[in-house]
Amino acid sequence: MPPRSAAPALQTVPPVRRLRARQRFHVELIKPSHYDDDGYVIQWVKAWIPSNSLASLYGLALAARDARVLGPDLDIEVRAYDETNTVIPVQRIIRRIHRAGGRGLVGLVGVQSNQYPRALDLARAFRTAGVPVALGGFHVSGSLAMLPELQPELAAAMAAGITLFAGEAEGRFDELLRDAAAGRMAPLYNYLDDLPDMQGQTVPSLPPALARRYAPMPGTFDAGRGCPFLCSFCTIINVQGRKSRYRDPDAIEQLLRANLAHGIRHYFITDDNFARNRNWEPIFNRIAALRAELGVKFNFTIQVDTLCHTLPGFVEKARRAGVSRVFIGLESINPANLAAANKKQNKIANYREMLLAWQRQRVTTYCGYIIGFPDDTPAQIRADIATIQRELPLDILEFFCLTPLPGSADHQALYQAGAPLDPDLNRYDLEHVCTTHPQMSATQWQAIYREAWDLYYAPAHLETLMRRAACFGRNPKRIMEIALEFYGCFRFEGVHPLQGGFIRRKVRTQRRPGLPIVPWLQFYPRRITSFIGTYARLLSYAFGVWRRYRRVRRATRPGPDGQRVAYVDAAISG
């Protein structure tokens, strides 16, 4: 791993022009998207999931601005963009920094492996214009943390004059800004061995104008970082560590109060495992007290492990704090697969009781299921999905291909063994096959991944999910809506719902280098035809699901005696 001081080559900036008395330094923070199978940037009118990395860097940049870390005569202006819902104004950013005499920094933030090719293309456009660029995120950090030598794609970035940033930016961002302002940014800043304490750190923040580009308008923050478990496919434990580092309730309250002024009440808490945040109870208590004081129904999505319900009071206090959605990594119901992934904390015997604990609190459960473990075969996966449908009372099931992400132990082991790995990082998006499997060909693996979505979201099972929701006093309409979002995004837009949004947008000229730009006389008629066909099929499917929802509502409506028709199945009985 190259040290921070390696290679003295510094980024250059255009000649500084004579400026007005008060000078400006522009900080332009960009969270890149990635390319779809046709080479177009995945982008929506309204995206679903905000980037906490972008929010964290934006908060740090605002703090640097307010503290005037570049001196009293240099004003910092900060802008943030999420490419999943915004066309990045590359030329406008370049002109703005040039007008400021070259004083500025473009930051490509939170870059995951599948986003790295797009991030590199954006970075090269800025560097060609002489604009300083820094690039960080899980791909850079994970690769440097787990591999013995600098990878070619990282070396290519450095050769293009792009600064790489590994590790977390709290306590270090001011230094990066000062170096950029002085024109002396190093090729690499590596802080992987020095994880900052979270107490007293600047809280994440998104500008209201950007928050309005998500649906619903959300906030995002990490209440803590680090996870104690050793899942072999996970990159987080090798970047953020296995020790719990957490914010205090005062910081969370400050964030909630500040965002409420902008109408933000919905939050995604991005802790990889909130149940292992040592401060979970005082944070939940503070949020519950704040909801009561302000009369505001804040609601939250959190991520937890399958043992969370064994923590005394965890599920109940989560609901009182406003947790309405919870993501749980089941990963598999095959013990051999869990052992192969070093997922020893997952005890299949506990799955049902854990899910019922959340159902009793009327919390929607989202569960992740990974396809491609060593014991998986198409027939076994079909049987496992049928077992889940019959015996586990979960709501939304998200499927993923087992992906050897750079930064994970899986990737490290395959790399060291010289195993086949797809060279195109754009495909490392958890929905494409990127390596070989002992029992399935790549074609079989990809096919059963796609079939799994169709099996789980079969209309008959959607009706079962809605009936179960009604049995626990929940509105079955919400299950219908979420299922349409998740399955509809996969089936009709061909995009995993974690990259999803409302109304897909394709920009003709934003296509991956090496692929032709289609002439507008061909592109737009095709796009209009495709758009109409996609949403016609979606509406037809939605109408069929809506009819089943109406049937469930009629069946579960209280009768003249006020009693509901009883519903029970193997998953919720007992």
N, C-alpha and C positions, 0 to 999 in steps of 0.2 A: 504494500500500500504506500503510495507516494506520500511523503510528509508534506505538511502545509507549506513549508519553505522551499519545496522542490521547484525547479525551473524558474528562473528569475524573469521570464518573459512576461511583460505586463500588457494589459489591454491599452490600446491607444484611443484617443478621442480626437474629434476634428479640432482644428485650430480655434482657439477661443476668440470670439469677436468682442468688440467693445459693447458692454451692456449698460443698462440703466443702473442707477445707484443701487437699487435693491435687486439682487440677482436671484434667479430661481433654479432649483434643482428638482428635476422631475423623477419621481419614483413610479414606474408603471409595472404593476403586478399582474401576471397573466397565469391563469390555470388552464393549461391546454386540454383539448379534447383528443380524440384519436380518429383514425380513418376507418371507414366501413370497408366491406369486402370489395366495393367498387371504387375505393380510393377517395370517397368524399368525406369531409369532416362531419362527424356525428354531432348534430346541432338541432336545437328545438326552439320554438317560440317561447315555451315555458319548460324549464328543466325541473326535475324532481328533487335531486339530492345536492345540497350545497357542499362546497369544499371547505373543510375546517382548516386545512393548510393555508388556503387563501385568506380565510378570516383571521388566522393567527398572524400571518405576515402583515396584513392590513392594519391590525391593531398595533403591532410593533412599529410600523411605519408612522402611524399617527402619533404614537408616543415619542418617536424620534423627532417628528416635526414640532410637537409642542415643547419638547425640551431643547429645541434649537441645537441639535448635536453637531450641525455643520457651521455653527457660529452665528453671531447676531445679524450678519449681513447677507446670509444665504437662506432664502425661504424654501422650504420643502413642500412640494405639491404631490399628493398621493392619489393614484387612481387604481382601481381594481377591475379585472375582467374575468369572467368565466366563459370559456369558449363554448361550453355546452349550451349556452343561451345567448351568446353575443358574438357577432362577427368582429373579430379583432381588427381595429383600425390601424394596421401596420404603418401605412404611409403617414397618417396623421400623427402618430406617436413619433416617428422619425423626424417629421418637420418640427414638432414641438420641441424636441430635444436639440435639434440644430439651431432653432431660433434662440434657445437659451445658451448658445455658445458651446454646445456639446455636453452641458452639465445635466446628467441624468443617468438613470439605471433602469434597464428592463430586467425584471425578475420572472423567470419561468418557475412556478412554485408547485410543490406537491406532485411532481411528475412521477407517475407510475410507469412500469415497464411498457405497457401497451401504448402509453402516451408519449414515450420518449421519441419515436420517429417524428411525430408531429411537432413536439417541442423543439427538436433539433432543426427542423425546417424553418420554424418561426425564428429561432435564435440566429440562424445563418442569414436570414433576410435583414435582421437588425445589424448584425456584425458587418455585412457587406456595405451598409450605410455608415459604418463607423460608430455605431451606438454601443456602449458597454452593456454586456449581458451576463447575468449570473443564472445558473440552472441548478435546482436542487429537488429533493423529494426522495421517495422510497427506492427508485431505481438506482440513483447515484449512491445513496447511503447503503442500500442492501448489497450492491455489487462490491463496494469497497470493504464492507464489513465481512463478507463471506468468501471472497475469492482472492487467490494469492497474488494476482497481477492485475494491472489496469486493463480493462476490457477494451476491445477495438472501438466500440461506439463512444466510450468516454474519452479515449485518446483522440478520436476524430473531433470531438467537441473542443477539447483543449487546443488542438492544432488550428482550429478556426478562431481561436482567441476568446472562447467562451469560458468563463469562470465556473467551476463546479463547486457546489456547497454541500458538504456531507454532515449530517447531524442536525441538531435542533438550533433554531435561531435566537431563542431567548438569551439575552446577555451578550450576543455576538452581532446582532444586526447593525447596531450603531457603528461598530468597527468596519463592517462591509461598506456602509454608506460613506464613512470618512475616506476609506481607500478609493472608492469610486469617484468621489468628489475631487480627490487629489490626483486621479489618473494613475493609480498604482495598484489596482486590484491584482492579487496573486492568481495563478491558474487554478489553485485548489485551496479551499478552506475545509479542513477535516477536524470535526469536533466529536467524532463518534465515541471517543473514549472519555468524554467529559459531558455527561448528561446533566442538564440544569435542574435544580430543585424547582418545583412548581409554585411554592409558596410566594406570594407577593408578585407574581409575574403578570404582565399585561394580559388582559382577557381578550379572546378573539372577538372580532367585530367585522361586520359587512356593511358597506354603504347602503342606505335604504333603497337607492335607485337600483342597485344590483339585486338586493333581496326581493324586489318586486318582480324580478325575472324568473323566480321560482314559483311553483304552485304546489301546495299553498305557500304563502310567503313565510319562510322559516328563518330561524336562527340556528347557529351551530356553535358548539364549544366542546372542549375536552375537559372533563372534571378531573381527569388524571391520565397518566400514561404508564405503560408497562403492564405485562401480564406474566404470572408465575408459571404458566404451563409451557410445554415443550412440543407443541404440534409441529410436525415436520414440514408442513406446507406453508407455515406462517412466516411472513417477513417481519412482522411488527416486533416480535421478541428479540430479533437480531439488530433492530434499529433503535427501538425505544427501550429495550431492556426488559428484564423480568422482575425488576423491583418496582413496587407501587410508588408512584410520585403523584401527588394529588394537590388540587387547589382547596382552599378553605371555603366554608360557606359564605363568608363575607364577599369574596370575589364573585361567587355565583349570584348572590343577591344583587350586587352592583350591576352585573351584566343584565339580569332580567329587568331591573328597574330602568336602565338606560334604553334598552331595546323596546320596552313597552311604549315609550314616547313615539316610536315609529310604527306602532301597531303590530309588533312581532310577538306572538304568543306561542307559536309552535316551534319546537326545538328538536334537533337531532344531537344527542350527546354521543360523541364519537369515541369514547373510551372503548378499546377493543373488548374489554370485559368489565363492565361497571360493577358487577358483583364482587370483584377482587380489588376495587378501589377501597382502601382502608378507611376512607372518610365517607362512605356511602350513607351511613345512618344520619350524621349531622347534616349532610347536604339535603337528603330527603326531608328531614324535619324542618329545615329552614325554608325550603320551597313550599311545603305544606302550610307553614305559618304565613308566608308571604301571600299565598293564594287566599287564605282566610282574611288577611288584613286588607288586601286590595280588592277582593271580590272578583279576581280575574282567574279565568280557567286556563292557566298555562297547561300545555300538554307536551309530552316528551316521547321520543323514541329512544330506547337504549339497547345495548347489546350485552348479553349475559351468557354464562355457561349453563350446562345442564344440571348443575348442583346448586344453583342460586336459591331454590326453594327450601334448601336445608338451612339457610342462614335465618335464624329466628327473626321474624317480622319483616324480612326483606320484601316479599311480594306485596304484603299489605301496605307497607310504608311507601312502596313504589307507586301504588295506586292512589294513595292519599296525596302524594306529591304531584299527581297528574300524568303518570306514565300510562299511555294509551296503546302503545305498540312496543313490542319487544322482539328483538332478533336473537335467535338461538342457533348456534352451530351444531346441529345433530350430526352432520357429515355422513353418517351411515347407520344402519341397524345391524350390520354384520360385525361381530366382535373381532374377527380376524382383520378386517379392514381398519378398525379403530386402533388395533394394536400396531398395525403396519405404519400408521400415521403418528404413532406415539401420543394418541389421544386417550390416555389412560383415565382421564377424569370423566369421560363419558361412560356412564353405566346404563346400559339399555333398559335394565329393569326399572330405572328411575324415570324414564322418559314420560310415561303416561301420567304419573302422579305430578311431575313437574308441570306438564302442560295443563292438567286439570286445575292446578293451583292458580295459574294465570287466567284460565277460563272463568273460574269462580269470581275473580276480580274484574271480569268483563274487559280484559286486555287482549287485543288482537296479537296473535303469535305468528311471527315470520320465522321459518326455519330453513337453514341452508343444508343442501344435500349434495355431496360430491360424487361424481361419476368418474370412475377410472382407477379406483384402488385395485391392488393386485388380484383380489378374489372376485372382482366384478366380471360378469359376462352379461350379454343382453338378456338371456333368460333369467338370470339371478336378479338383475335390476328390475325387470318387469314384476317378478314375484315380490321383491322388497317394496315396490310402490304399492302393490295390492295390499300388502300387510299394513303399511302406513295408513292407507285409506280406511282400512277396516278397524285398526286397533289403536291408532294414535289421534287424540283430539286436537290436532293442530289446524291452523287456518291456511296460511299461505306457505307454499313450499317453493323455494328457489333452487334451481339446479345449476351446478357448476361442473365444468370439466376439471379434473385434477391437473393443475398447472404448476410446473416447476418454476415458480417465480424467482428471478434473481434476488438474492437476499434470504431465501429459505434454505433449510437443511436439505430438502429434496433436490433443489437445483445444485447445491454445492456437491452433493454425492454424485449426481449424474455427470456434472462437469468434471469432477476428479476421475470418474470411471471412463470418461470419453464416450459416454452414451449419446445417441442421436438427440439433438435439440434443435428445434426450428430456429433458423437464424434471423427470422423476421420478428422483431420485438412487438410489432403492431398486433400480432396474433396472441400475445400473452394477456388476454382479456377475460380469461376464465370461461370462455365459450367456444374456443377453438382447441383442437388437439395439437399439442406442441412436442410430443415425444412418443416413444413406442410403449406398447402394453404387452404383458406376457400372454394374454388370452384373447385379445381383440386386435384386429387390424385398425388402422387409423380411420378407415371408412366405417367400420362397424361401430367404433367408439363414438364418432361424430353422429352417426345415425341414431344410436340409442340415447344419446344426450337429447337430441331433438324429439325423439319419441316420448321420452320421459315427461316432457311438458304436456304433450297431448294426452298421455295416460292420466296424469294427476288431475288435469283440469277438464276431464270429460264432463259433459253437462250433468250427468247423473250424480257425479261426486260433488259438483258445485251445489247442487240442490241439497245434498247431505250436509255440506258445510253450512249452508244457510239455515237449515233446520237445527243444527247443533247450536249455532249462535242464538237463535230464538229461544232455545231451551235454557240458555244461561242469562236470558233477559237482555240480550244484545240485539241491535237492529240488524237483521239479515241483509238489509240494503247495503250496509258498509262492506260486507263480504263480497257482494256482487260487484261493487265499484272497484275494490282493490283487485279482485280477480281479473276484472276487465283490463285494468291498468297493467298488471303484471303479465298475464298470459297474452293479452292483446299486443303489448309491446314486442314480445318475443315472436308471436305467430304472424302478425301483420306488418310489423316494421323490421323484423329480422335483427333486433337489437336486444341485448339482455336488459331487463328492467332496471338494474342498477345504473345503467347508462341512459335511462329513459326520460321521457318528458311528454308534453302535449304538443302535437302538430310538428312533424319533422320538417326541418328546413335544409335544403341543399343549395349551396352557393356554387354556381357553375365553374367559377374560376378557382375555387379552393379544392383542388384535387391533388393527390399525392404526386410528387415529382416522378417523372418517368411514364405517367399515364397521360393520354392526350386530353386536351381541353376540347370538349365537344362544342361545335359551332352552335350559336344560340338558336338558329332556325331548326336545329335538330333537338337540342337539349330541352327547350321549354315545352314543345308539344309532347315529348316523351314524359317529361316530369309531370305535366298536368294530367296526362292519361294515367300514369302510375299513381299519382296522388288520389285521383277519383276512385280508381280501382281498389286501392288500399283501404280507404275509409268507407267505401261501399261494403266491402267484405266485413270490416269491423262493425259497422252498424247492423248488418244482417246477423252477425254472431251475437252482438249485444242485445238485439231484440229477442233472440231465442233465450238468452240468459234472463232477461227481464221477465219473460213469460213464466219461467220457473220461479223467479222471485215472487211474482204475484201469487203463484200457487202456494208457495210457502207462507206468505202473509195470510192468505185465506185460511190455511190449515192451522196456523198458530194464533189466529185472532181469538180472544176470549169469547166464549159463548154467552148466552143469556144469563147463565148462573155465575159469570165472571171467571170461570175456570178455562184454562188453556188446554188444548188437546195435548196429551202427554206424548213426548217423543223420547225414545231411548235407543241406543245401539251399543255395540260392544265397546266402542271407544270411550263412551261417557257413562256407562253403567257402573254401579258400585260406589 
